[in-house]
Amino acid sequence: MSRTADRTARTDRSPRLLAGLLAGAGVLHFAVPKPFDATVPRVLPGSARGWTYASGVAELALAAGVAHPRTRRVAALATAAFFVGVFPANVQMAVDWRDRPAPLRTAALARLPLQAPLVLWARGVARRQSR
């Protein structure tokens, strides 16, 4: 396969992979909500479970939008914003897990820099869709 064909194949798969990631995360918010409840910043009003379910619905809606070419660009931009918006939950998790065993603490801290590539991925999907 040529470099151009390989790049095209990856570009074609990227939105589907992003949609799959979002859908999987959204389903997990409903299937096993307790770990997500623990990451909801305490400063938010209402119950943690309500925020967990709301973010699950948002991820499922974003997944559907990214999966369809007609809505992909807007949904991918919204996904990038969503990834920025949930960053405080990752910070909350890192703070709350600072006394956990080293592997869990490391996992919580590792999530923080991983948010940037997710934002860039979503922006890239949006940019490629507008071409």
Helices and strands as residue ranges (DSSP letters): H 3-31, H 33-37, H 48-67, H 69-85, H 87-96, H 102-129
